[in-house]
């Protein structure tokens, strides 16, 4: 799809979408009356950062691999500014959100994957710290489709499954609403269209916009079954986030289909498939069947992970006919 660049004002935040928007970051920060800020990023992302951004930052902090709460705790004492710019994937943006939530600051997000973290106030906090006035949603988002889709194809497809999972999970929660459903289904159609093409520039624009819309839907309507499973497996087993989503999503959506969850039939239509083939369609979009074993999941930690999932009763209860331990185990083992 040919998508013109746009500026989306949504309450207290502004989203800039389109090729080249990263070059507008410094001017947009000035226009929004941002003063001193510090930059969080990775060595890979910094290589493509606008030079003016690094020059304007009071400090630059590299975010290594690891769980967000631990990363935020390690960086907390080193970050002096309350306002942060995050250039990178979900780990970088969520780390910035976690620090800003404690400091009472703002975040500007420049995503380099399809994590959707730039669109949500969903994140964890450093251990032992409390959010001053609630969790943080980035106030400024600079979503450049080409910057968001630079990963190699297998990783890009896994990242797209994470994005698709946002839309899918948001369709059936008690907080689902007409706007969140429209955004989720439009996002799903764009993601399916993008992944069905040659991953040329227009396809990548579809993926990026689909990711933004699906994450918007999740932020509005919240999450349940799929994200409870994936977030917990990632935390307990220390396995990659996007790849875990790619392995679990077909199985979680099939479980929701079988219990007649609202919106799953519409999701199948958006993905261009009959309802009874939705799991296979998602696997095809992911580039083939993904499994937990291939990303290093440890079967010996499954019971610990199940305990942690069941401890999140408030999140699981947003699923129609919330699954018990046996069903959760079956869903996970079917993705092994």
C-alpha positions as CSV (number, residue, x, y, z in Angstrom):
1,X,0.0,0.0,0.0
2,X,1.2,3.5,-0.7
3,X,0.8,5.3,2.6
4,X,1.4,9.0,2.9
5,X,3.2,10.3,5.9
6,X,0.9,11.6,8.7
7,X,0.9,13.2,12.1
8,X,-1.6,11.7,14.6
9,X,-2.5,13.7,17.7
10,X,-3.9,11.4,20.3
11,X,-4.6,13.0,23.6
12,X,-1.3,13.9,25.3
13,X,0.8,12.2,22.6
14,X,1.7,12.8,19.0
15,X,2.7,10.1,16.5
16,X,4.7,11.0,13.4
17,X,4.5,8.2,10.8
18,X,6.3,8.0,7.5
19,X,9.7,7.7,5.8
20,X,12.2,10.2,7.0
21,X,10.5,11.2,10.3
22,X,13.6,10.3,12.3
23,X,15.2,13.3,10.7
24,X,12.6,15.5,12.3
25,X,13.2,14.4,15.9
26,X,15.4,17.3,17.0
27,X,13.0,19.9,15.6
28,X,10.0,18.1,17.1
29,X,11.6,18.0,20.5
30,X,12.3,21.7,20.4
31,X,8.7,22.4,19.3
32,X,7.4,20.3,22.2
33,X,9.5,22.4,24.7
34,X,11.7,19.5,25.6
35,X,14.8,20.7,27.4
36,X,17.6,18.4,28.5
37,X,17.2,14.8,27.5
38,X,19.3,11.6,27.4
39,X,19.3,9.0,24.7
40,X,18.8,5.2,25.3
41,X,19.7,3.0,22.4
42,X,21.8,0.1,21.1
43,X,25.0,0.1,19.1
44,X,23.1,-1.3,16.1
45,X,20.4,1.4,16.3
46,X,22.9,4.2,17.0
47,X,24.6,3.5,13.7
48,X,21.6,4.8,11.9
49,X,20.6,7.6,14.3
50,X,20.3,11.2,13.0
51,X,23.6,12.9,13.9
52,X,21.7,15.9,15.3
53,X,20.0,13.6,17.9
54,X,23.2,12.4,19.4
55,X,24.7,15.9,19.4
56,X,21.6,17.3,21.2
57,X,21.5,14.5,23.9
58,X,23.0,15.3,27.3
59,X,24.2,11.7,27.5
60,X,23.9,8.5,25.5
61,X,23.3,5.1,27.3
62,X,23.6,1.8,25.5
63,X,21.0,-0.7,26.6
64,X,22.4,-4.3,26.5
65,X,20.4,-7.5,26.3
66,X,18.5,-8.7,29.3
67,X,15.1,-8.3,31.1
68,X,13.7,-4.8,31.3
69,X,13.4,-4.5,35.1
70,X,17.1,-5.4,35.5
71,X,18.2,-3.1,32.7
72,X,16.2,-0.2,34.1
73,X,17.6,-0.8,37.6
74,X,21.2,-0.8,36.3
75,X,20.7,2.4,34.3
76,X,18.5,4.2,36.9
77,X,21.4,5.8,38.8
78,X,23.3,6.8,35.6
79,X,20.4,8.7,34.0
80,X,20.2,12.2,35.3
81,X,17.6,13.7,32.9
82,X,13.9,13.1,33.5
83,X,13.1,13.2,29.8
84,X,14.4,10.3,27.7
85,X,14.6,9.5,24.0
86,X,14.5,5.8,23.2
87,X,15.9,4.6,19.8
88,X,15.6,0.8,19.4
89,X,13.3,-2.1,19.8
90,X,10.9,-3.0,22.6
91,X,13.6,-3.7,25.2
92,X,15.1,-0.2,24.8
93,X,11.7,1.6,24.7
94,X,10.3,-0.3,27.7
95,X,13.5,0.4,29.7
96,X,13.1,4.1,29.0
97,X,9.4,3.9,30.0
98,X,10.4,2.1,33.3
99,X,12.9,4.7,34.2
100,X,10.7,7.6,33.3
101,X,7.8,6.2,35.3
102,X,9.9,6.3,38.5
103,X,11.5,9.7,37.6
104,X,8.2,11.3,36.5
105,X,9.7,12.1,33.1
106,X,8.6,11.8,29.5
107,X,9.7,9.4,26.7
108,X,10.1,10.0,23.0
109,X,10.2,6.7,21.1
110,X,11.9,5.9,17.8
111,X,11.1,2.2,17.2
112,X,13.4,0.0,15.1
113,X,11.3,-3.2,15.3
114,X,7.6,-4.0,15.3
115,X,7.4,-4.5,19.0
116,X,4.7,-1.9,19.5
117,X,6.3,-0.6,22.7
118,X,6.1,2.9,21.4
119,X,2.3,2.9,21.5
120,X,1.6,1.4,25.0
121,X,1.9,2.2,28.6
122,X,2.6,-1.5,29.3
123,X,5.9,-2.1,30.9
124,X,7.5,-3.3,34.1
125,X,9.4,-1.3,36.7
126,X,12.9,-1.6,38.2
127,X,12.8,-3.9,41.3
128,X,12.0,-2.0,44.5
129,X,10.9,1.1,42.7
130,X,7.4,2.6,42.3
131,X,5.8,4.6,39.6
132,X,5.3,8.2,40.7
133,X,2.1,8.9,38.8
134,X,1.5,5.7,36.9
135,X,3.0,3.8,34.0
136,X,4.4,5.8,31.0
137,X,3.2,5.9,27.4
138,X,5.6,7.7,25.1
139,X,4.5,11.3,24.5
140,X,6.2,11.5,21.1
141,X,6.5,8.6,18.6
142,X,8.6,8.8,15.4
143,X,7.6,5.7,13.4
144,X,9.7,5.4,10.2
145,X,8.6,2.3,8.4
146,X,12.0,1.5,6.9
147,X,13.7,1.9,10.3
148,X,11.1,-0.4,11.9
149,X,11.7,-3.2,9.4
150,X,15.5,-3.5,8.9
151,X,15.7,-6.9,10.6
152,X,16.6,-10.0,8.5
153,X,13.4,-11.7,7.2
154,X,13.1,-14.5,9.8
155,X,13.5,-12.0,12.7
156,X,11.2,-9.5,10.9
157,X,8.5,-12.1,10.5
158,X,8.8,-13.0,14.2
159,X,8.5,-9.4,15.1
160,X,5.4,-9.1,12.9
161,X,3.9,-12.0,14.9
162,X,4.4,-10.1,18.1
163,X,2.6,-7.2,16.4
164,X,-0.2,-9.4,15.2
165,X,-0.6,-10.9,18.7
166,X,-1.3,-7.4,20.0
167,X,-4.3,-7.0,17.8
168,X,-5.5,-10.6,18.3
169,X,-5.4,-10.4,22.0
170,X,-7.2,-7.1,22.2
171,X,-10.2,-8.3,20.3
172,X,-12.0,-10.3,23.0
173,X,-11.2,-8.6,26.3
174,X,-13.9,-6.9,28.4
175,X,-12.3,-3.6,27.5
176,X,-12.6,-4.2,23.7
177,X,-14.5,-1.3,22.0
178,X,-15.5,-0.3,18.5
179,X,-12.3,1.8,18.0
180,X,-9.9,-0.8,19.4
181,X,-11.6,-3.5,17.2
182,X,-11.3,-1.4,14.1
183,X,-7.7,-0.7,14.8
184,X,-6.9,-4.3,15.6
185,X,-8.5,-5.7,12.4
186,X,-7.1,-3.0,10.2
187,X,-3.7,-3.7,11.7
188,X,-4.1,-7.5,11.1
189,X,-5.0,-6.9,7.4
190,X,-2.0,-4.7,6.9
191,X,0.4,-7.2,8.5
192,X,-1.0,-10.0,6.4
193,X,-0.7,-8.0,3.3
194,X,2.8,-7.0,4.1
195,X,4.0,-10.5,4.9
196,X,2.3,-11.9,1.8
197,X,4.3,-9.6,-0.5
198,X,8.0,-9.5,-1.4
199,X,8.9,-7.4,1.7
200,X,9.6,-4.5,-0.7
201,X,9.2,-0.9,0.6
202,X,5.4,-0.8,0.3
203,X,5.1,-4.1,2.2
204,X,7.3,-2.8,5.0
205,X,5.1,0.3,5.2
206,X,2.1,-2.0,5.6
207,X,3.9,-3.9,8.4
208,X,4.9,-0.8,10.2
209,X,1.4,0.8,10.1
210,X,-0.2,-2.5,11.0
211,X,2.1,-2.8,14.0
212,X,1.2,0.8,15.2
213,X,-2.5,0.1,14.9
214,X,-2.4,-3.3,16.6
215,X,-0.4,-1.8,19.5
216,X,-2.9,1.1,19.7
217,X,-5.6,-1.5,20.1
218,X,-3.8,-3.4,22.8
219,X,-3.2,-0.2,24.7
220,X,-6.9,0.6,24.6
221,X,-8.4,-2.9,25.2
222,X,-5.6,-4.6,27.1
223,X,-4.4,-8.2,26.8
224,X,-5.1,-11.7,28.1
225,X,-4.3,-15.3,27.1
226,X,-1.7,-14.9,24.4
227,X,0.3,-12.2,26.2
228,X,0.1,-13.9,29.6
229,X,1.6,-17.0,28.2
230,X,4.3,-15.3,26.1
231,X,5.4,-12.7,28.7
232,X,5.7,-15.4,31.4
233,X,7.6,-17.8,29.3
234,X,10.0,-15.1,28.3
235,X,10.6,-14.0,31.9
236,X,10.9,-17.5,33.4
237,X,12.8,-19.2,30.6
238,X,14.8,-16.2,29.3
239,X,13.9,-16.9,25.7
240,X,13.5,-14.3,22.9
241,X,10.3,-12.3,23.0
242,X,9.3,-12.1,19.3
243,X,10.2,-15.7,18.5
244,X,8.1,-16.8,21.6
245,X,5.1,-14.9,20.2
246,X,5.6,-16.5,16.8
247,X,5.5,-20.0,18.3
248,X,2.6,-19.4,20.6
249,X,0.3,-17.2,18.6
250,X,-1.2,-19.9,16.2
251,X,-1.9,-22.2,19.2
252,X,-3.4,-19.4,21.4
253,X,-5.7,-18.2,18.6
254,X,-6.9,-21.7,17.9
255,X,-7.7,-22.0,21.6
256,X,-9.7,-18.8,21.4
257,X,-11.4,-20.0,18.2
258,X,-12.5,-23.2,19.9
259,X,-14.2,-21.3,22.8
260,X,-15.9,-18.9,20.4
261,X,-14.1,-15.8,21.6
262,X,-15.5,-12.6,20.1
263,X,-13.6,-11.2,17.2
264,X,-11.6,-14.3,16.2
265,X,-13.8,-15.0,13.2
266,X,-13.3,-11.3,12.1
267,X,-9.6,-11.8,12.6
268,X,-9.6,-14.8,10.3
269,X,-11.4,-12.7,7.6
270,X,-8.8,-9.9,8.1
271,X,-6.0,-12.5,7.6
272,X,-7.7,-13.8,4.4
273,X,-8.5,-17.3,5.7
274,X,-11.4,-19.5,6.8
275,X,-11.8,-19.6,10.6
276,X,-10.9,-23.3,10.8
277,X,-7.5,-22.6,9.1
278,X,-6.5,-19.6,11.1
279,X,-3.6,-21.3,12.9
280,X,-2.1,-22.6,9.7
281,X,-2.5,-19.1,8.1
282,X,-0.6,-17.5,11.0
283,X,2.2,-20.1,10.7
284,X,2.5,-19.3,7.0
285,X,2.7,-15.6,7.7
286,X,5.5,-16.3,10.2
287,X,7.5,-18.0,7.5
288,X,6.7,-21.6,8.7
289,X,6.1,-23.3,12.0
290,X,8.0,-21.8,14.9
291,X,8.6,-23.8,18.0
292,X,9.7,-23.1,21.6
293,X,12.3,-25.7,21.5
294,X,14.2,-24.0,18.7
295,X,14.6,-20.9,20.8
296,X,15.9,-22.7,23.8
297,X,12.8,-23.1,26.0
298,X,13.6,-25.4,29.0
299,X,10.9,-28.0,29.6
300,X,12.1,-28.3,33.2
301,X,10.9,-24.7,33.8
302,X,7.4,-25.3,32.5
303,X,5.8,-25.9,35.9
304,X,7.4,-22.8,37.3
305,X,6.0,-20.8,34.3
306,X,2.6,-22.3,34.7
307,X,2.6,-21.3,38.4
308,X,3.5,-17.7,37.4
309,X,0.7,-17.6,34.7
310,X,-1.9,-18.8,37.2
311,X,-0.8,-16.1,39.6
312,X,-1.8,-13.6,37.1
313,X,-5.5,-14.4,37.5
314,X,-6.7,-10.8,36.8
315,X,-5.0,-10.9,33.4
316,X,-6.1,-14.4,32.5
317,X,-9.7,-13.7,33.6
318,X,-10.0,-11.3,30.6
319,X,-10.1,-14.5,28.5
320,X,-13.6,-15.9,27.9
321,X,-13.8,-19.1,30.0
322,X,-10.4,-18.6,31.4
323,X,-8.1,-21.6,30.9
324,X,-7.0,-23.8,33.8
325,X,-3.5,-25.2,34.3
326,X,-4.1,-28.3,32.1
327,X,-5.2,-26.2,29.1
328,X,-2.3,-23.8,29.5
329,X,0.0,-26.7,29.5
330,X,-1.6,-28.2,26.4
331,X,-1.3,-24.9,24.5
332,X,2.4,-24.5,25.4
333,X,3.3,-28.1,24.7
334,X,1.6,-28.0,21.3
335,X,4.0,-25.2,20.4
336,X,7.1,-27.2,21.6
